[in-house]
Amino acid sequence: MALLTSRKTQPSYDVIVVGSGAAGGQTAYTCAMEGAKVLMLEAGRNYDPVTETPMFQPHGQAPLRGRDTPDKPFGFYDATIDGGWEVPGEPYTSASSDPERKFWWWRARMLGGRTNHWGRISLRNGPYDFKPRARDGLGFDWPINYEDVAPYYDKVEMLIGVYGSNEGLENTPDSPPGCLQPPPRMRAGELFARERGRKLGLPIVPIHRAVLSTRQDADTLPQKIHPQNPRAQKILAESMRSRAACFWATPCGRGCSIKANYQSTTVHLPPALATGNLDILPNAMAREVKTDDSGKATAVVYIDKATGQESTVRGRVIVLAASSAESVRILLNSKSPRFPNGLANSSGLVGKYIMDTVGAGLGGQVPALENLPLHNEDGAGGNHVYVPWWLYQEQLAGKLGFARGYHIEFGTGRQMPTYGTATGMDWLTRGSYGRKFKEEARRYYGSFVGFAGRGEMIPNEDSFCEIDPTVKDKWGIPVLRFHWKWSEHETRQAAHMQKTFADLIAAMGGKLRVPPDKDGAKAIEPGGKIIHEVGGTIMGADARKSVTNQWCQTWDVKNLFVTDGGPFCSNADKNPTLTIMALAWRSGDYILDELRKGNL
């Protein structure tokens, strides 16, 4: 990749994008492919999955057999090379010492950000998800509808490659023909769960994930994605031809050297760079956005992490896509006489209403899956199926005791062992060794199941972040302090998850490793643990009650945009990344149009 140093940047750019993940990658791609000159600032180092992904090494070849460590929370081979919930030299603080009030902030300091690590679950928000307050009177409605975003969901799915199926389910939008790739076959445990789950009314269907199950159609998709731009079509076609279909061999969280899964580093950035319109500056820690006397954004000040020197780059449009909380940090640190409380903060809502996904899980063992014939079920490195939320009508009628729903993700099968072949077997065997240990490992391997709920959080006034008054990072930049609180809607939802999982394991004839937790406050994962934080620069139709408008444009500074998860004013149970990319593309189109008109 063509990378720059501070001395090689241009005097000015059309667009400066801070961040290189799903939002930054998509924003830069949209603008560069249409001719805008773009500079991307990335706080981490350069990273190339093609050369750095460990595709075939089993965990037994890794230090500590691949176990997780403080600097590699998801194991030795995880693609996050620099980052996690703790980043050396980059602290954040909590306003409370109560573990239930703490927020876990995940950061990925590397080119491509979290797109190198994520689960690649790519679900569209449905019509209900954009108007939740109109449905139950809680939280906020978006100033846009599903129909406003649907064309961008189409384009993102075609660009990145998403497998899945159309099932015609409530508030679970289908994709038009040509958008989705065929889903992979269900694994044995998934098929068994589907059969037994029908008795519980659970719709177990193929999930949507950003993994190529077949080669992309490079002859037709580029024309659909860029219908009026022959040069972009040619560049994109070449990029698509460089990607191979998944051959079901390596966990996606490691990255992908054959480019079968979506990563910003292999899908968005290469074609954008091929246009000659994108410059990328790694190791550039953005500190603040500068404005002129009229209040217009003019530049980004950053620290060169390699030298420790401060530099400034200038642009006509500034786009923050650094992750929702990091973008909040930049805005709040961008103080001036005109903006004494931080940039774009006339509403006082920058940093407010942050959200994560509700998470809880339960596992067990299913005797019917013991001693299956030897077969490879690695599959697409993650989920093949899931359960969309199925109780919309019961919830609308007030029968559940909580206002928003969840979906269920699966873990089953004879897949690559995570940390050793017999992990978790001792609760069944009470311990063994020698020949008996080997026999029991063969018997039980592949018979374990795990279910994880991923649910919607309703924004609340007790969940927000602000600048810590005293703590700074190693570069002297003030850090964030988090406030966090789950409401009873989320804890009751987590308790419902536990009961559902236990019922499903029982329906499969399985045994529970631990009983379900009836106390949702104990079952629920800490805030931030699911790594789906959104909000902090919420969008709305009223500048007094929001930070950004429907185009992710800040109300106070018309040439300043936030295209990461920050503008989310609700956090549906659907994983947010696909919606982040769709909104970033929509925002990018608006930026280009406004630049052509001379409005920015």
C-alpha positions in Angstrom: 0.0 0.0 0.0 1.1 3.6 -0.7 1.7 5.0 2.7 2.9 8.5 3.6 4.9 10.2 6.3 4.1 13.6 7.7 6.5 15.3 5.3 4.8 13.9 2.2 1.2 15.1 2.8 -0.3 17.6 0.4 -1.0 21.2 1.4 -4.7 20.5 1.4 -7.3 17.8 0.6 -10.9 17.7 -0.4 -11.7 15.3 2.5 -9.7 14.3 5.6 -11.0 11.0 7.1 -9.9 10.1 10.7 -10.0 6.3 11.0 -9.6 3.4 8.6 -12.2 0.8 9.7 -15.7 0.2 8.5 -16.7 3.9 8.6 -13.3 5.4 7.6 -12.7 2.8 4.9 -16.2 3.2 3.4 -16.1 7.0 3.5 -12.7 7.1 1.9 -13.7 4.6 -0.7 -16.9 6.5 -1.6 -15.1 9.8 -2.0 -11.9 8.6 -3.7 -13.7 6.4 -6.2 -15.7 9.5 -7.3 -12.6 11.7 -7.7 -12.2 13.5 -4.4 -8.7 13.9 -3.0 -8.7 12.1 0.4 -6.2 11.9 3.3 -6.8 9.1 5.8 -5.3 9.4 9.3 -4.9 6.1 11.2 -3.8 6.0 14.8 -2.2 2.6 14.4 0.5 1.0 12.2 0.2 -0.3 8.7 -1.3 -3.8 8.5 -1.6 -6.1 5.5 -3.7 -9.3 6.1 -2.4 -10.8 2.9 1.1 -11.2 4.3 0.4 -11.2 8.1 -2.5 -13.6 8.5 -1.6 -17.0 10.1 -3.9 -19.1 7.9 -3.1 -22.7 8.8 -1.3 -22.7 12.1 -3.1 -24.7 14.8 -3.2 -23.2 18.3 -0.8 -25.9 19.5 1.9 -24.1 17.6 1.4 -20.8 19.3 2.9 -19.6 22.6 0.8 -20.8 25.5 -1.1 -22.9 23.0 -2.8 -19.7 21.7 -4.3 -18.7 25.1 -5.6 -15.2 25.6 -3.3 -12.7 27.3 -3.8 -9.1 28.4 -2.3 -7.9 25.1 -4.2 -10.5 23.0 -7.6 -10.9 24.6 -8.9 -13.2 21.9 -5.9 -15.4 21.7 -2.4 -15.3 20.1 -3.6 -15.5 16.5 -6.3 -12.9 16.7 -5.9 -10.2 14.0 -5.8 -7.3 16.4 -2.1 -6.7 16.5 -2.2 -3.6 18.7 -5.3 -3.0 20.8 -7.9 -4.5 23.0 -9.7 -3.4 26.1 -6.4 -2.2 27.5 -3.9 -0.3 25.3 -0.5 0.5 26.8 0.0 4.2 27.2 -3.7 4.9 26.3 -5.8 4.7 29.5 -9.4 5.6 30.0 -11.2 5.9 33.3 -14.4 5.0 34.9 -16.6 7.4 37.0 -17.5 4.5 39.3 -15.7 1.7 41.1 -18.8 -0.5 40.9 -18.0 -3.3 38.4 -21.6 -3.1 37.1 -21.1 0.6 36.3 -17.9 0.2 34.4 -17.5 0.4 30.6 -15.0 -1.7 28.7 -13.6 0.2 25.7 -12.1 -1.8 22.9 -9.7 -0.1 20.5 -7.8 -1.5 17.5 -4.7 0.5 16.7 -4.0 -0.8 13.2 -4.9 0.0 9.6 -8.4 -1.4 9.1 -9.4 -1.0 12.8 -11.9 -3.5 14.1 -12.7 -4.8 10.6 -9.7 -7.1 11.0 -11.2 -8.8 14.0 -15.0 -8.5 13.9 -17.4 -11.4 13.6 -18.6 -10.2 10.2 -22.3 -10.6 11.1 -24.0 -8.3 8.6 -27.7 -7.8 9.5 -29.8 -5.0 8.1 -31.8 -2.8 10.6 -35.5 -3.2 9.9 -38.2 -0.6 9.7 -39.0 -0.9 13.4 -35.4 -0.3 14.3 -35.4 3.2 12.7 -38.6 4.2 14.5 -38.4 2.5 18.0 -39.9 5.3 20.0 -43.0 5.4 17.7 -43.5 1.8 18.5 -43.0 1.7 22.3 -42.5 5.3 23.5 -38.9 4.8 24.6 -35.6 6.2 23.3 -35.4 8.1 20.1 -36.6 7.8 16.5 -34.1 8.2 13.7 -34.7 11.1 11.3 -34.6 8.6 8.5 -36.5 5.5 7.5 -35.4 2.0 6.3 -36.2 3.1 2.8 -33.6 5.9 3.0 -30.9 3.4 3.8 -32.0 0.3 1.8 -30.2 1.3 -1.4 -27.0 1.7 0.5 -27.4 -1.7 2.2 -27.7 -3.1 -1.3 -24.5 -1.5 -2.5 -22.5 -2.5 0.7 -23.6 -6.1 0.4 -22.6 -6.3 -3.2 -19.2 -4.6 -2.5 -18.0 -6.5 0.5 -19.7 -9.9 -0.2 -22.3 -11.1 2.2 -23.7 -14.7 2.3 -27.2 -15.4 3.6 -30.8 -16.0 2.6 -34.1 -14.2 2.4 -36.6 -15.6 4.9 -39.4 -13.0 4.8 -39.4 -12.6 8.6 -40.8 -9.7 10.5 -38.5 -6.7 10.7 -35.7 -8.8 9.2 -35.4 -7.2 5.8 -34.7 -9.3 2.7 -32.2 -8.3 0.2 -32.9 -7.7 -3.5 -31.8 -10.4 -6.0 -28.1 -10.3 -6.7 -27.1 -8.8 -3.3 -26.5 -12.0 -1.3 -24.2 -14.9 -1.8 -25.4 -18.5 -1.1 -25.1 -19.4 2.6 -22.8 -22.3 3.6 -24.4 -25.6 4.6 -25.5 -25.9 8.2 -23.3 -28.0 10.6 -24.7 -31.1 12.3 -25.3 -29.3 15.6 -27.0 -26.4 13.8 -29.3 -28.8 11.9 -30.2 -30.6 15.1 -30.9 -27.3 16.9 -33.1 -26.2 14.0 -35.1 -29.4 14.3 -35.6 -29.3 18.0 -35.9 -25.5 18.1 -39.1 -25.6 15.9 -41.0 -27.0 19.0 -40.1 -23.7 20.8 -41.1 -21.5 17.9 -37.5 -20.5 17.1 -36.8 -19.6 13.5 -33.3 -20.9 13.0 -32.2 -19.6 9.6 -28.9 -18.9 7.7 -27.2 -15.8 9.1 -25.8 -13.0 7.0 -22.0 -12.7 7.2 -19.4 -10.8 5.2 -17.6 -13.8 3.8 -17.4 -14.9 0.2 -19.0 -18.3 -0.3 -18.3 -17.9 -4.1 -16.2 -15.6 -6.2 -17.7 -12.2 -6.8 -19.2 -11.5 -10.2 -16.7 -8.9 -11.3 -18.3 -8.6 -14.7 -21.7 -7.2 -13.4 -21.4 -6.0 -9.8 -19.2 -3.0 -10.5 -21.7 -1.6 -13.0 -24.4 -1.9 -10.4 -22.3 -0.3 -7.7 -20.9 2.6 -9.8 -23.4 2.9 -12.7 -22.1 6.2 -14.1 -18.4 5.8 -13.5 -16.5 3.5 -16.0 -13.1 4.1 -14.3 -14.4 3.1 -10.9 -16.0 0.0 -12.5 -12.7 -1.1 -13.9 -10.8 -0.5 -10.7 -13.4 -2.3 -8.6 -13.6 -5.3 -11.1 -9.8 -5.8 -10.7 -10.1 -5.6 -6.9 -13.0 -8.2 -6.9 -11.0 -10.6 -9.1 -8.2 -10.5 -6.5 -10.5 -12.0 -3.9 -10.9 -15.8 -3.5 -13.9 -17.6 -2.1 -13.6 -19.0 1.4 -12.2 -22.5 1.5 -13.4 -23.0 5.1 -10.0 -23.4 6.7 -9.2 -20.5 9.1 -11.1 -18.6 11.8 -12.1 -15.3 10.4 -10.9 -13.4 13.4 -7.3 -14.1 12.3 -7.8 -12.0 9.2 -7.8 -13.5 5.7 -4.8 -13.7 3.3 -7.0 -14.7 0.4 -9.4 -11.7 1.0 -12.4 -14.0 1.3 -13.8 -12.1 4.3 -14.4 -8.4 4.5 -11.7 -6.3 5.9 -11.3 -2.6 5.1 -7.6 -3.4 4.4 -8.5 -5.8 1.6 -11.9 -4.5 0.3 -12.2 -0.7 0.7 -8.6 0.5 0.7 -7.0 -1.2 -2.3 -9.4 0.1 -4.9 -9.5 3.5 -3.3 -5.7 3.6 -3.4 -5.8 2.4 -7.0 -7.6 5.6 -8.0 -4.6 7.7 -7.0 -6.9 9.8 -4.9 -6.2 8.4 -1.5 -3.3 9.0 0.8 -2.9 7.1 4.0 -1.0 8.3 7.0 -0.5 5.6 9.7 0.7 6.2 13.3 -1.2 9.5 13.3 -3.0 10.0 16.6 -5.6 12.7 16.0 -5.9 15.2 18.8 -8.3 17.9 17.7 -10.1 19.6 14.8 -9.2 23.2 14.2 -11.7 25.8 13.1 -11.5 29.3 11.6 -13.1 32.5 12.9 -16.3 31.7 11.1 -16.6 28.3 12.8 -15.7 26.3 9.8 -13.5 23.2 10.3 -10.1 23.7 8.6 -7.6 21.1 9.8 -6.8 18.1 12.0 -4.0 18.3 14.5 -2.3 14.9 15.2 0.7 13.4 16.9 3.1 11.4 14.8 3.5 8.3 17.1 6.9 7.5 15.5 8.5 10.8 16.3 6.2 12.3 19.0 5.9 15.5 16.9 2.7 17.4 16.4 1.6 18.1 12.8 -1.4 19.7 11.1 -3.2 18.6 7.9 -5.8 20.8 6.1 -9.0 19.9 4.2 -12.2 21.3 2.9 -14.2 18.6 4.7 -13.3 16.8 7.9 -14.8 13.4 8.6 -14.4 11.7 12.0 -14.7 7.9 11.7 -12.4 6.9 14.5 -15.0 4.8 16.4 -17.9 6.4 18.2 -16.1 7.0 21.5 -12.8 8.1 19.9 -14.6 10.6 17.7 -16.3 12.0 20.9 -12.9 12.3 22.5 -11.6 14.3 19.5 -14.7 16.6 19.5 -14.5 17.3 23.3 -10.8 18.0 23.1 -11.4 20.5 20.2 -12.1 23.5 22.3 -11.8 27.1 21.2 -13.3 30.5 22.2 -16.1 29.8 19.8 -16.6 26.2 21.0 -15.7 26.3 24.7 -17.4 23.0 25.5 -16.0 21.1 22.6 -16.7 21.1 18.9 -20.3 20.5 17.6 -21.5 20.5 21.2 -24.0 23.4 21.3 -26.7 20.8 22.3 -24.5 19.6 25.2 -25.0 16.0 23.8 -21.5 15.1 22.6 -20.6 12.0 24.5 -24.2 11.4 25.7 -26.4 8.3 25.1 -23.6 5.8 24.4 -24.9 2.3 23.9 -23.5 -1.3 23.6 -25.2 -4.5 22.6 -26.9 -6.5 25.4 -25.0 -9.8 25.8 -25.5 -13.1 27.7 -24.6 -16.7 27.0 -25.1 -20.2 28.1 -23.6 -23.5 27.0 -24.1 -27.2 27.4 -23.4 -30.7 26.0 -25.6 -32.8 23.8 -25.3 -36.6 24.0 -26.9 -37.0 20.6 -23.8 -35.3 19.1 -21.3 -37.6 20.7 -19.1 -40.0 18.7 -20.1 -38.5 15.3 -18.1 -39.8 12.3 -14.9 -37.8 11.8 -15.6 -34.8 9.5 -14.4 -31.2 9.1 -16.9 -28.6 10.3 -14.6 -25.6 10.4 -16.9 -23.8 7.9 -16.8 -20.1 7.3 -14.9 -19.3 10.5 -18.0 -18.4 12.4 -21.8 -18.6 12.5 -23.7 -20.3 9.7 -27.1 -19.8 11.3 -28.9 -17.7 13.9 -32.3 -17.0 15.4 -33.7 -13.5 14.5 -35.9 -11.9 17.2 -39.2 -13.8 16.9 -41.4 -12.2 19.6 -42.2 -8.7 18.2 -46.0 -9.1 18.6 -45.8 -10.5 22.2 -43.4 -7.6 23.0 -45.7 -5.0 21.5 -48.6 -6.3 23.6 -46.5 -5.9 26.7 -46.3 -9.6 27.6 -42.5 -9.8 28.1 -41.6 -7.1 30.7 -38.8 -5.6 28.5 -39.2 -3.4 25.4 -36.6 -4.5 22.9 -35.5 -7.9 21.5 -32.4 -10.0 20.8 -31.1 -12.5 18.3 -29.3 -15.7 19.1 -25.9 -16.7 17.8 -24.6 -20.3 17.7 -21.5 -22.2 18.6 -21.5 -25.8 17.6 -19.5 -28.4 15.7 -16.2 -30.1 15.2 -14.3 -26.9 14.4 -10.7 -26.0 15.0 -10.1 -26.3 18.8 -9.7 -23.0 20.4 -7.3 -23.7 23.3 -6.7 -27.5 23.2 -8.8 -30.4 22.2 -10.4 -31.2 25.6 -11.2 -27.7 26.8 -14.2 -27.7 29.1 -14.5 -31.5 29.2 -13.7 -32.0 32.9 -17.2 -31.1 34.2 -18.4 -34.3 32.4 -15.5 -36.6 33.0 -14.3 -35.4 36.5 -10.8 -35.6 35.1 -8.9 -38.4 33.3 -5.5 -39.1 31.7 -3.8 -41.5 29.3 -5.9 -43.7 27.1 -9.1 -42.9 28.9 -8.5 -39.2 28.3 -8.1 -39.7 24.6 -11.2 -41.9 24.4 -13.3 -39.2 26.2 -11.9 -36.4 24.0 -13.0 -38.3 20.9 -16.4 -39.0 22.4 -17.2 -35.5 23.5 -15.4 -33.4 20.9 -18.1 -31.7 18.7 -20.9 -32.4 21.2 -20.7 -29.0 22.9 -23.1 -26.2 22.1 -23.1 -22.6 23.1 -25.7 -19.9 22.6 -25.1 -16.1 22.8 -27.8 -13.4 22.9 -27.2 -10.1 21.2 -29.9 -7.6 22.1 -31.0 -4.0 21.8 -30.1 -1.4 24.5 -32.3 1.6 25.0 -30.3 4.8 25.3 -30.3 6.3 28.8 -29.0 9.5 30.5 -26.7 7.5 32.8 -24.6 6.1 30.0 -22.2 8.7 28.6 -18.5 9.7 28.3 -16.7 12.9 29.0 -13.1 14.1 29.3 -11.3 13.1 32.4 -10.2 16.3 34.2 -6.7 15.0 35.1 -5.7 11.9 33.2 -3.8 12.1 29.8 -2.4 9.5 27.5 1.3 9.1 26.7 1.0 11.8 24.0 -0.5 14.3 26.5 -4.0 14.1 25.1 -6.8 14.1 27.7 -8.6 10.7 28.0 -12.2 9.7 28.3 -14.0 9.0 31.5 -17.0 6.6 31.2 -20.3 6.5 33.0 -22.5 3.4 32.5 -25.7 1.8 33.6 -28.0 -0.9 32.2 -31.7 -0.4 32.7 -34.2 -3.1 33.7 -35.2 -3.5 30.1 -31.7 -4.8 29.4 -31.3 -7.0 32.5 -34.8 -8.5 32.0 -33.9 -9.2 28.4 -30.7 -11.0 29.6 -32.7 -13.1 31.9 -35.0 -14.0 29.1 -32.0 -15.0 27.0 -30.9 -17.4 29.7 -34.2 -19.1 29.9 -34.4 -19.5 26.1 -31.0 -21.0 25.9 -31.7 -23.5 28.7 -35.0 -24.4 27.0 -33.2 -25.0 23.7 -30.5 -27.1 25.2 -33.1 -29.1 27.0 -35.1 -29.6 23.7 -31.9 -31.0 22.2 -31.6 -33.5 25.1 -28.6 -31.7 26.4 -27.0 -31.1 29.8 -26.2 -27.6 31.1 -22.7 -26.8 32.3 -24.1 -24.3 34.8 -27.8 -23.5 35.5 -29.3 -20.5 33.8 -29.0 -17.3 35.8 -32.5 -16.0 36.7 -31.0 -12.6 37.7 -30.4 -10.7 34.5 -28.2 -8.2 36.2 -25.7 -11.1 36.9 -26.2 -12.7 33.5 -25.6 -9.6 31.4 -22.1 -8.9 30.1 -20.4 -5.6 31.1 -21.0 -2.5 29.0 -18.6 -2.5 26.1 -17.8 -6.2 26.4 -19.6 -7.0 23.1 -17.6 -4.3 21.3 -20.6 -2.7 19.7 -20.5 0.8 21.2 -22.4 3.4 19.3 -23.9 6.8 20.1 -22.3 9.9 21.5 -23.0 12.0 18.5 -26.6 11.0 17.9 -28.5 12.1 14.9 -31.8 13.8 14.9 -34.2 16.3 13.2 -33.6 19.0 15.9 -30.3 20.7 16.4 -31.2 21.3 20.1 -31.7 17.6 20.7 -29.0 15.9 18.6 -25.4 16.4 17.4 -25.7 15.4 13.8 -28.4 15.5 11.1 -29.6 12.7 8.8 -26.4 12.9 6.7 -24.1 12.5 9.8 -23.3 16.2 9.4 -22.8 18.1 12.6 -25.4 20.8 13.1 -22.8 23.3 14.4 -20.1 22.9 11.7 -21.4 22.1 8.3 -18.2 20.8 6.8 -17.6 18.4 9.8 -19.1 14.9 9.7 -19.1 11.8 11.9 -19.6 8.6 10.0 -18.8 5.9 12.6 -21.4 4.5 15.0 -21.6 7.8 16.9 -24.7 9.1 15.1 -26.7 6.0 16.1 -29.7 7.1 18.2 -30.7 3.6 18.9 -28.8 0.3 18.9 -30.9 -2.5 17.4 -30.1 -6.1 18.1 -28.6 -6.3 14.7 -24.8 -6.0 14.7 -24.0 -2.4 13.8 -21.3 -2.7 11.2 -23.4 -3.1 8.1 -25.5 -0.1 9.0 -22.3 2.0 9.8 -21.1 1.3 6.3 -24.4 2.0 4.7 -24.7 5.3 6.5 -21.1 6.2 5.7 -21.7 5.6 2.0 -24.9 7.7 2.1 -23.0 10.5 3.9 -20.1 10.2 1.4 -22.5 10.7 -1.5 -23.9 13.8 0.3 -20.4 15.2 0.9 -19.5 14.8 -2.8 -22.7 16.4 -3.9 -22.3 19.4 -1.5 -18.6 19.8 -2.7 -19.7 19.9 -6.3 -22.3 22.6 -5.4 -19.7 24.6 -3.5 -21.6 24.3 -0.2 -18.7 22.9 1.8 
